[in-house]
Amino acid sequence: MNWVIYLVLAASILALSFAFYFYKSMMKGDEGTDLMKKIASHVRRGAMAYLKQQYKVVIIVFIVLAVLFFVMSLFDLQNGWVWFAFLTGGFFSGLAGFFGMKTATYASARTANAARNSLNSGLQVAFRSGAVMGLVVVGLALLDVSVWFIVLDHFIGIENHLVIITTTMLTFGMGASTQALFARVGGGIYTKAADVGADLVGKTEYNIPEDDPRNPATIADNVGDNVGDVAGMGADLYESYAGSILATMALGASAFATSAIEGMQLRAVFAPMLIAAAGVLLSLIGIFMVRTKEGAGMKELLGALSRGTNTAAILIAAATFCIMYMLFGKETATPNMWWQVSLSVVVGLLAGVIIGKATEYYTSQSYRPTQKVAESSKTGPATVIISGLGLGMLSTAIPVVTVGFAIVLAYLCANGFHIAFTAQNLSMGLYGIGIAAVGMLSTLGITLATDAYGPIADNAGGNAEMSGLDPEVRKRTDALDALGNTTAATGKGFAIGSAALTALALLASYVEEIKLALIRVGQDLPNGVESAKATLVDFMEAYNVNLMNPVVLVGVFIGAMMAFVFCGMTMNAVGRAAQKMVEEVRRQFSTIAGILEGKAEPDYERCVAISTKGAQQEMLVPSILAILVPILTGLILGVPGVLGLLIGGLATGFVLAVFMANSGGAWDNAKKYVEEGNFGGKGSDNHKATVVGDTVGDPFKDTSGPSLNILIKLMSMVSIVMAGLTVTCHLL
């Protein structure tokens, strides 16, 4: 079976090869007029300068943590590979964001120029440039997973080594999560500080259009789209994708650790990798199917993207049955396992589609909920805020119910529809839930392309406005941009849905790591249960992990609190940075003569510098807090407290993230709906009211909300890596 890992490695190379092909194809396109090239160059330089500063800060944090992990390994508190795996996870996560952002900064002007020819030309350039991000993420993740497996399989040759290999590999998931959180929080603060400053002063106070070259914050706003919505999103979904695969591999190794069937454990470990590898090829087919006709409306554009993503999902569902039959179908001891686990994957795929459609319904301007938010602008900004908040709260119902059904169905399918809570059923059920998360994310190659497409289209519209292109071109880029707002919201819903399933799988992985930590320090579980043979049920009973244990309940409250404290800190960070931006834009309008008449050029660099400095200063505390709280909880409350923390953080963070992402998306598209000429159109009081709503929604949907799904998984990853310290502290 070892040939399978090389098949996964080949799939990663295929993904990276097509990413390079799409990148080179995009670069052959014309960037347009000299002014278009100049504007794109400003944005590109600002984005790269910010990313360079961010990586300087992140590298220091990574070095400190790597040294800590190395020292812990010297005292047998961790596996000796952990510190290096952590660094590689962070490196590849940052690399995915860097490649995606570099592509986006070159693609925006080319998208605007292509839109001068036709709507379909602009869609093709933006979408296939977004596909670079999607394919780089899945390619690098599979490369990292497969290479690490080959290396560890060679060097770790002890009994039951697959459990040790897979739990060690979870550490590179922590590296990816840490990098992703810095990228999302820092990029989100940057982009929303600039966006809020540009909108509040430019649109509401001076009645100038969005992306008008007279607005000093417009270049910083366009830079922010790239560093937050592309680089941050790429790092975010890299860790989601890798985390789901790694958690399921660890669950497979644990569930079949005592199986008498030869090779069953290895096949269970390989299954999520093979599904992800098949997803690469089938996502490519979906990418080539995305096209539209000239003059297409929002529904036609959404249909074009849905055609690609739905085709990929259907093909992956069919391929899963073939993969599972190849792995498990010929095993007479478990004749039904291949199709039962396949159904768990299908459950994950369907859950992803339902969450995506629900998000589209609540955030797209083509549907009634967002139109009602726009209509509420008739009575001012307060009612816009109220209706947007209400919409976001209501919108949590479908994703939560969907994920709830997905958890139960994936559990039942993997167990052959037996719900008895036995040790074996629990292990298989959790494996089914983990592989459902892999199924949900198996189409990431194309779903991330639809997400990354959004900021590229947004920047293309900004370039068209600042370059003074024909109104027809701006109309086309506005259509692409409005579609991008919906796809971005859908992508965020998709990411948080998969995070809920993955985080649940990581809870079981945490238990497995605790057992390994006990073995390393030569201790057994309480009540005489041997740690090496303990099942998950044994473990929970031995540690008194139940809702009647007050330590567990305290942990649940801390986890729930963390979601709100984290959001509060990031929202306030955006507010402080935006306040400085507003003051700077007002200063330039009042002191630079001729700026409003277009006779003088604003000081764009000053606004870029304000956003950069604000993001660097504000991203550290909330990101470090996410790492420290699980460690302190483990030291003070022990294993039951940590499990409570992870449960509380998962439940609260999931619902809060959906609420914030959908409220923000609805406010944004309500503004777009008014700008299309509804309820008074641009410049009206109704438009100003929706701009206020959009301004409130900016940090909701692009800073705090999308960061929560990383927070959920990072706390789990930190708990897993620090399991040895938690155990040792409470044994002393």
C-alpha positions, 0 to 999 in steps of 0.5 A, a space after each residue: 500500500 505504500 505506493 498510495 503516498 506517492 500517488 498523493 505526492 503526484 496529485 500535489 505536483 499536478 495541482 502546483 503545475 496547473 497553478 503555475 500554468 494559470 499564473 503564466 497564462 494570466 501574466 501573458 495578458 495585457 495590463 492595459 493603459 499606462 495609468 492602469 499599470 501605474 495604479 496596479 504597481 502602487 497596489 503591488 508594492 504596498 501589498 508586498 511591503 506589508 507582507 514583508 513587515 508581517 512576516 518579520 513579526 511572525 518569524 520572531 513568534 515562530 522562533 520562540 515557539 519552536 525553541 519552546 517545543 525543542 526544549 520540551 522534547 528534551 524532557 520527553 514532553 513532546 516528540 522530537 520532531 514536533 518543533 520542526 514540523 511546526 515550522 514547516 506548517 507555518 512556512 507552507 501556510 505563509 507560502 500559500 498566501 504569498 503566491 496567491 497574493 502575488 497572483 492577485 496583484 498582477 491579475 486585477 489590472 488584467 481583469 479590468 483590461 479584459 472587461 473592456 472586451 467582454 464580461 466573460 473575458 473579465 470573469 475568465 481572467 479573475 476566476 482562473 487567477 483565483 484558481 491559482 490560489 486554490 490549487 497552490 493551497 491544495 498542492 502545498 498541503 498535500 505536498 507537506 502531508 505526503 513528504 512528512 508521512 514518508 519521512 516519519 514512516 522511515 524514521 519512526 519504526 516502533 510498534 504502533 508507529 502510525 498513531 505516533 506519526 499521525 499525532 506528530 503530523 498534527 503539529 504542522 497543523 498548529 504551525 499552519 493555524 498560527 500563521 493563518 491567525 496572524 495573516 487573517 487578523 493582521 490582514 483583516 485589520 489592515 484592509 478594514 482600517 483602509 476601507 472604513 476610512 475611505 468610505 466614511 470620509 469619501 462617500 458619506 462626507 464628500 460624496 465621491 465614488 468608491 475607488 475615486 483616485 481623489 480619495 487618499 485611502 483608495 490605494 490602501 483599500 485596494 492593498 488591503 483587499 490583497 493582504 486580507 482577503 487573499 493572503 489571509 484567506 489563503 493561509 486560513 483555508 490552507 490550515 483548514 484543508 490540512 487540519 481536516 486531513 491530518 485529524 482524520 488520519 490520526 483518527 483512522 490510526 487510533 480507530 484501527 490500532 487494535 484491528 486484527 485485519 492486516 493493513 486496515 490501520 494503514 488503509 484508514 490513514 491513507 483514505 483521507 489523503 486519497 480523497 483529497 488527491 482525487 479532489 485535485 483532479 476533479 476540481 480542475 475539471 470544474 475550473 475549466 467549466 466556468 464561463 458565461 455569456 455577455 450581459 449576464 446578470 447576477 443569477 447567471 454569474 452565480 450559475 456559472 460558478 455553481 456549475 463548476 463547483 457542483 460538477 466537481 462535488 458530484 464527481 468527487 462523490 462518485 470517485 469516493 466510492 471507487 477509492 473506498 472500494 479499492 481500500 476496503 471493498 475486498 476485505 471480507 471481515 468488513 464487507 460493508 465498510 467501503 460504502 458506509 464510509 463513502 456515505 460519510 464523505 457524501 454527507 460532508 459534501 452535501 453539508 458544504 453545498 447546503 451551507 454555501 447555498 444558505 449563505 448565498 441566499 442570505 447575502 446575495 443581492 438577488 434574494 429578498 433578505 439582503 434586499 430588505 436590508 437595503 429597503 430599511 435604508 429608507 429610515 436611516 442607518 440605525 434601521 440598516 444596522 438593526 436589520 443586518 444584525 437580525 438577518 445575521 442571527 437568523 442566518 445561523 439556523 441553517 448552517 447549525 442544523 446542517 452541521 448537526 445533521 452532518 455530524 449525526 449522519 456521518 457518525 451513523 454511516 461510518 458505524 453501519 447505522 448503529 447508534 450504540 455508544 460503545 468504544 468501537 462505535 465511537 472511534 468509527 463514528 469520529 472517523 466518519 465525522 473527520 472524513 466528512 470534513 475531508 469530503 466537505 473540503 475536497 473541492 477546495 481547489 475550485 471553491 477557493 478559486 471562487 473565493 479568491 476571485 472576489 478581491 481580484 474583481 474588487 481590485 479590477 473595479 478600483 483600477 477601472 474607476 481610478 483609470 477613468 475607463 468607460 462606464 460600460 467597463 465599470 458596469 462589468 467590473 461592478 457585476 463581477 465585484 458584486 458576485 465576488 461579495 457573495 462568493 466571499 461570504 459563501 467561502 467564509 461559511 464553507 470554511 467555518 462549517 468545515 472547521 466545526 467538523 474538523 474541530 470535533 475530530 481534533 477533540 478525539 486527537 487531543 485524547 489520543 495525544 494525552 494517552 501518548 504523553 502518559 506513555 512517554 512519562 511512564 504513567 497509566 490513566 487513573 483507576 488502573 486503566 492502562 494508557 496504551 490500551 485505553 479507548 476513548 470511552 475508558 479515557 473519558 470515564 477515567 478523567 471524569 469528563 462529563 457535564 456534571 464535572 464543574 471543571 469541564 463546565 468552567 472550561 466550557 465557559 472559558 471557551 465561549 468567552 474566548 470567542 467573544 473576547 477575541 472578536 472584541 479585541 479584533 473589532 476594537 483594533 479595526 476601530 482604532 486603526 480606522 480612526 487614524 485613517 479617517 483623521 488622515 483622509 480628512 486632513 489631506 482633503 482639508 490641507 492639500 489644495 486642488 485634491 477634490 478638483 483632481 488637480 493634485 495627487 493625494 499622499 497615498 503612501 501615508 495612508 498605506 503606512 498608517 494601515 501597515 503600522 496599525 495592523 502590525 501593532 494590533 495583531 499581536 495581542 489577540 493572536 498570542 492570547 489564542 495560544 496562551 489560553 489553552 496552555 494556561 487552562 491545561 496547567 490550571 484545570 487539567 485535561 477536563 478543563 481543556 476539553 471543556 474549553 475546546 467544546 465551548 470555543 467550538 460551539 460559540 465560535 461556530 455560531 458567532 462566525 456564521 452570524 458575523 460573516 453573513 451580517 457583513 456580507 448582507 450589509 455590503 451587498 445591500 449597499 451594492 443593491 442601492 448603488 445599482 439604482 434602487 431606493 435612490 441610487 448612489 449619493 442619496 441618503 439611502 445610499 449613505 445609510 447603507 454605507 454606514 451599514 457596510 462600514 460596520 459590517 467590514 470588520 464583521 465579515 473580513 476581520 473578526 468573523 473569518 478569524 474565529 474558525 482559525 481560533 477554534 482549530 488553533 486552540 485545539 492544535 495548541 492543546 494537542 501540542 501541549 498535552 505532555 506539559 498538561 499531563 506532567 504538571 498534574 502528575 507532579 
